[in-house]
Amino acid sequence: MPDIKCSVSECLYNKNIKCGAPMIQVERNGSSSADSSDHTKCETFKRN
């Protein structure tokens, strides 16, 4: 998996500002189509 930068320090998978999850799942954030990153969210997040 390529390096994925993550600044969410509360996430269990955040390892030195990089995502250490074995895979990530990204969903739309309540929008029928995404035009910017604000319209998306990371479903892989787990609280530290």
N, C-alpha and C positions, 0 to 999 in steps of 0.2 A: 504494500500500500504506500502511496506517496506521502511525503511529509504534509501534515495538515496542521496549520497554526491554530492554536486555541488559547484565548485569554481568559477563559472561564475557570478561575482557580478553584472554584467549589466543586468542579467535576472530578470524579474518581479517576477518569482516564487522562486528565491533564498531567503530562510528564514534561516538565521544563518548557512550558508554553507550546508543546506539541501534543496532538491527540494520540494516545497509546491504545485506543480501542481496536479490536481485531477487525471491525468494520464499522461504518457509520451509516445512519439512516437520517435523511433530511426530508422533511415534509413541508407542504405549504402551510403558511401561518394564517389559516382562515380565509384565504383568498382563492378564487377560482383559477387564477393564473398569477404567476410570479413575474413581476417586472423589475424587482430589486431584491437585495438581500434581506430587507425589512419584511418581505413577504414570505420568508422561509424560517424554519426552526430546526434545531438538531434534536431528533428523537432518541439519540444514543445517550444523552446526558444522564448521569447517575450522581447523586449528591455524595460528596466525599465523606 
